[in-house]
């Protein structure tokens, strides 16, 4: 069961606040990527394409961290440490469309193509740090 997101910071997951996702490289060094995210039943969800570095990293090591900064106040942030508990292609195209609506204000993700296989990563939060 995921740890509950602190109530005072849940808004960051409902607004178009960019997150930075940290994954672990095969040699144990960190790799950070800006990502769109949302919250679903207590889990943070991110979306990507199979074969990308973050995809390979999360499949090899489920430990991740996200840092989400308030777009209106750069000194207010939420850091989430957790684990990827599910990876699925099911609904991933629809999910990226929903994220495009949230972050870009468009109904359909403009970079869809027939080659990319999109996936959703479901992250169970375990620990938090926050400021602001």
Buried (B, 14 or more C-beta within 10 A) or exposed (E): EBBEBBEEBEEBBEEEBBBBBBBBEEEEEEBEBEBBBBBEEEBBBBBBBBEEEBBBBBBEBBBBBBBBBBEEEEEBBBBBBBBBEBBEEEBBBEBBBBBBBBBEEEEEBEEEEEEBEBBBBBBBBEEBEBEE
